[in-house]
Amino acid sequence: MITLLRKEINEFFSTITGYIVVVVFLLAIGLFMWVFPGQYNVLESGYASLNTLFTLAPWIFLFLVPAVTMRMIADEKKSGTMELLLTRPITDLQIVAAKYLASLILVLLALLPTLIYFFSVYQLGNPPGNVDVGGTIGSYIGLFFLAAIYAAIGIFASSITSNQIIAFILALLTGFIFYMGFDLLSGMWIFGSIDTLVMDLGINAHYQSMSRGVIDTRDIVYFISVILIFIFLTKTIIQNRN
C-alpha cells in the first residue's frame, strides 16, 4: 500500500499537472486577497482575517480536487494496468485507500503554503497578532475535511469510468450537489419544517459551523461518514470489476 501511495504522488509531480494545480490554487487565492479590488481584498477591507481564503477555497477546490483525482483509477482502467494491480498481493480496500490518501496529501500540499497568508494577516493586525486564531484553526480543520470529502468523491467518480474528463465532470457535479445542492433544496417550499434537516445533509452547513471555530462532534461525524460511504462505494465498484 505504501509503495502504491508513493507511486501515485511521484507520478503526479512527474508531470506539469501537479505543479499547475498547486500554483493555480495559491495564485487565485493570493490575487483575490491582495491584488484584485473588492470585498475579498484584505487591505481594502480593513480587517485582518483569512475570510477570503475560507470563502473561496471550497469553490476553487471544487475544480482542483477533481483535477487531482480524475486520473487515479480511470487512467489505470484505460491503460489496462488495473487488472495487473488487482493481481498484486494487495486488497481492494488498500488500493482505494492508497489512491485516496495520495489525492488528499496532494491537496494538503497545495493548502500548506497558505500558512504564509495567515502569517501575513497575523502581522497586519492592530496590534500584530490581533487575529481570531481559534476561528482560523477551526476554518482550517473544516477546509481539511471538505477537501477530504471532495477527494473521496473524486476517487469514486474516477472508479466508474475510464475517461478522465468524464471522471472530472462527475466529481465536479457531485461535489457541487453535496456542497450547495442541499442548501438550495432546503429553500424549496415542499420541505417545509424539515428544511434544516435537508440543509444538514450538505457539506456547507457543517463547514460553516467549523469555520466559526466551533469543533462539533456532529460535524466531524458527518464528514467522516460521507468519506467512508464514498470509499466503500469505490471499493465495491473495484471489487465487482475484479
C-alpha positions as CSV (number, residue, x, y, z in Angstrom):
1,M,0.0,0.0,0.0
2,I,2.8,2.4,0.9
3,T,4.5,1.6,-2.4
4,L,1.4,2.4,-4.3
5,L,0.9,5.6,-2.3
6,R,4.4,6.8,-3.2
7,K,3.9,5.8,-6.8
8,E,0.8,8.0,-7.1
9,I,2.5,11.0,-5.5
10,N,5.6,10.7,-7.7
11,E,3.6,10.3,-10.9
12,F,1.5,13.4,-10.0
13,F,4.6,15.6,-9.6
14,S,6.5,14.0,-12.5
15,T,4.1,15.9,-14.8
16,I,3.4,19.6,-15.1
17,T,-0.2,19.0,-13.9
18,G,0.8,18.6,-10.3
19,Y,2.6,21.9,-10.2
20,I,-0.2,23.7,-12.1
21,V,-2.8,22.6,-9.5
22,V,-0.7,24.0,-6.6
23,V,0.2,27.2,-8.4
24,V,-3.4,27.9,-9.7
25,F,-4.8,27.5,-6.2
26,L,-2.3,29.7,-4.5
27,L,-2.3,32.3,-7.3
28,A,-6.1,32.5,-7.3
29,I,-6.4,33.0,-3.5
30,G,-3.4,35.4,-3.5
31,L,-4.9,37.6,-6.3
32,F,-8.2,37.9,-4.5
33,M,-6.7,38.6,-1.1
34,W,-4.0,41.1,-2.1
35,V,-4.4,42.4,-5.7
36,F,-8.0,42.4,-7.0
37,P,-10.1,45.3,-5.5
38,G,-13.3,44.4,-3.9
39,Q,-14.8,42.8,-0.8
40,Y,-12.2,40.0,-0.7
41,N,-9.2,42.3,-0.7
42,V,-7.7,42.2,2.9
43,L,-6.0,45.6,2.5
44,E,-9.2,47.3,1.4
45,S,-11.5,45.6,4.0
46,G,-9.5,46.9,6.9
47,Y,-9.8,43.6,8.8
48,A,-7.0,41.2,9.5
49,S,-8.7,37.9,8.6
50,L,-8.5,34.9,6.3
51,N,-12.2,35.0,5.4
52,T,-11.2,35.3,1.7
53,L,-9.3,32.0,1.8
54,F,-12.1,30.1,3.6
55,T,-14.8,31.6,1.4
56,L,-13.1,31.0,-1.9
57,A,-11.2,27.8,-1.2
58,P,-14.3,25.5,-1.3
59,W,-15.2,26.7,-4.8
60,I,-11.6,26.5,-6.1
61,F,-11.2,23.0,-4.6
62,L,-14.4,22.1,-6.3
63,F,-12.4,22.3,-9.6
64,L,-8.9,21.5,-8.4
65,V,-9.6,18.3,-6.4
66,P,-11.3,16.6,-9.4
67,A,-8.3,17.6,-11.5
68,V,-6.2,15.7,-9.0
69,T,-8.4,12.6,-8.6
70,M,-9.7,12.1,-12.2
71,R,-6.7,10.0,-13.3
72,M,-6.3,7.9,-10.2
73,I,-8.4,4.9,-11.2
74,A,-9.7,6.0,-14.7
75,D,-6.2,6.0,-16.1
76,E,-5.5,2.6,-14.6
77,K,-8.6,1.3,-16.4
78,K,-7.7,2.9,-19.7
79,S,-4.1,1.7,-19.8
80,G,-5.1,-1.8,-18.7
81,T,-2.9,-1.7,-15.6
82,M,-5.9,-2.0,-13.3
83,E,-6.1,-5.8,-13.9
84,L,-2.3,-6.1,-13.2
85,L,-2.7,-4.1,-10.0
86,L,-5.6,-6.4,-8.9
87,T,-3.3,-9.4,-9.2
88,R,-0.8,-8.0,-6.7
89,P,-0.8,-9.1,-3.0
90,I,-2.9,-6.0,-2.0
91,T,-6.6,-5.9,-1.2
92,D,-9.2,-3.8,-3.0
93,L,-9.6,-1.6,0.1
94,Q,-5.8,-1.0,0.2
95,I,-5.8,0.1,-3.4
96,V,-8.6,2.6,-2.8
97,A,-7.0,3.8,0.5
98,A,-3.7,4.4,-1.2
99,K,-5.1,6.4,-4.1
100,Y,-7.4,8.3,-1.7
101,L,-4.6,9.2,0.7
102,A,-2.4,10.2,-2.2
103,S,-5.1,12.6,-3.5
104,L,-5.6,14.0,0.0
105,I,-1.9,14.5,0.5
106,L,-1.6,16.3,-2.8
107,V,-4.5,18.7,-1.9
108,L,-2.9,19.3,1.5
109,L,0.4,20.2,-0.2
110,A,-1.5,22.9,-2.0
111,L,-3.1,24.1,1.2
112,L,0.0,24.2,3.3
113,P,1.6,27.3,1.7
114,T,-1.4,29.3,2.6
115,L,0.1,29.5,6.1
116,I,2.1,32.3,4.6
117,Y,-1.1,34.2,4.1
118,F,-2.0,33.5,7.7
119,F,1.4,34.9,8.9
120,S,0.9,38.0,6.7
121,V,-2.6,38.7,8.1
122,Y,-1.3,38.0,11.6
123,Q,1.4,40.7,11.2
124,L,-1.2,43.1,9.7
125,G,-3.3,43.0,12.8
126,N,-3.5,46.1,15.0
127,P,-1.7,45.3,17.2
128,P,0.1,42.5,15.4
129,G,-1.4,39.2,16.3
130,N,-4.9,40.6,16.7
131,V,-6.5,37.8,14.8
132,D,-9.1,35.2,15.6
133,V,-6.7,32.3,15.9
134,G,-9.4,29.9,17.2
135,G,-11.7,30.7,14.3
136,T,-8.8,30.3,11.9
137,I,-7.8,26.9,13.2
138,G,-11.4,25.8,13.1
139,S,-11.7,27.0,9.5
140,Y,-8.5,25.1,8.5
141,I,-9.9,22.0,10.1
142,G,-13.2,22.5,8.2
143,L,-11.3,23.1,5.0
144,F,-9.3,19.9,5.5
145,F,-12.5,17.8,6.0
146,L,-14.1,19.5,2.9
147,A,-11.1,18.6,0.8
148,A,-11.2,15.1,2.2
149,I,-14.8,14.7,1.0
150,Y,-14.0,16.2,-2.4
151,A,-11.1,13.7,-2.7
152,A,-13.4,10.7,-1.7
153,I,-16.0,11.9,-4.3
154,G,-13.3,12.3,-6.9
155,I,-11.9,8.8,-6.4
156,F,-15.4,7.4,-6.6
157,A,-16.0,9.3,-9.9
158,S,-12.7,8.0,-11.3
159,S,-13.6,4.4,-10.4
160,I,-16.8,4.3,-12.5
161,T,-15.3,5.4,-15.8
162,S,-12.1,5.0,-17.9
163,N,-12.4,8.6,-19.2
164,Q,-10.6,11.2,-17.2
165,I,-12.8,14.1,-18.5
166,I,-16.0,12.2,-17.6
167,A,-14.5,11.5,-14.1
168,F,-13.7,15.2,-13.7
169,I,-17.2,16.3,-14.6
170,L,-18.9,13.7,-12.4
171,A,-16.7,14.6,-9.4
172,L,-17.4,18.3,-10.1
173,L,-21.2,17.9,-10.2
174,T,-21.3,15.5,-7.3
175,G,-19.1,17.8,-5.2
176,F,-21.4,20.8,-6.0
177,I,-24.5,18.9,-5.1
178,F,-23.0,17.9,-1.7
179,Y,-21.6,21.4,-1.1
180,M,-24.6,23.7,-2.2
181,G,-27.2,21.4,-3.6
182,F,-28.9,20.6,-0.3
183,D,-28.8,24.2,0.7
184,L,-30.7,25.1,-2.5
185,L,-33.2,22.2,-1.9
186,S,-33.9,23.3,1.7
187,G,-35.2,26.6,0.4
188,M,-38.0,24.9,-1.5
189,W,-41.4,25.1,0.0
190,I,-42.1,21.4,-0.3
191,F,-39.7,20.6,2.5
192,G,-41.4,22.9,5.0
193,S,-40.4,22.2,8.6
194,I,-37.7,19.8,7.7
195,D,-35.7,22.4,5.7
196,T,-33.0,22.4,8.4
197,L,-32.7,18.6,8.2
198,V,-32.2,18.8,4.4
199,M,-29.6,21.5,4.8
200,D,-27.7,19.4,7.3
201,L,-27.3,16.7,4.7
202,G,-25.0,19.1,2.7
203,I,-21.4,20.0,3.4
204,N,-21.8,23.7,3.6
205,A,-23.8,23.7,6.9
206,H,-21.1,21.7,8.6
207,Y,-18.3,23.6,7.0
208,Q,-19.7,27.0,8.1
209,S,-20.2,25.6,11.6
210,M,-16.5,24.7,11.9
211,S,-15.4,28.0,10.3
212,R,-16.8,29.8,13.3
213,G,-14.2,28.0,15.4
214,V,-16.7,25.5,16.9
215,I,-15.5,21.9,16.6
216,D,-18.7,20.0,17.0
217,T,-18.7,16.2,17.1
218,R,-21.7,16.1,14.9
219,D,-19.8,17.9,12.1
220,I,-16.8,15.6,12.4
221,V,-19.1,12.5,12.3
222,Y,-20.8,13.9,9.2
223,F,-17.6,14.4,7.3
224,I,-16.1,11.0,8.3
225,S,-19.4,9.3,7.4
226,V,-19.6,10.8,3.9
227,I,-15.9,10.0,3.3
228,L,-16.4,6.4,4.4
229,I,-19.5,6.0,2.2
230,F,-17.7,7.1,-1.0
231,I,-14.7,4.9,-0.1
232,F,-16.9,1.9,0.4
233,L,-18.7,2.6,-2.9
234,T,-15.4,2.9,-4.7
235,K,-14.2,-0.4,-3.2
236,T,-17.4,-2.1,-4.2
237,I,-17.0,-1.0,-7.8
238,I,-13.5,-2.2,-8.0
239,Q,-14.4,-5.5,-6.3
240,N,-17.2,-6.1,-8.8
241,R,-14.8,-5.4,-11.6
242,N,-12.4,-7.9,-10.1
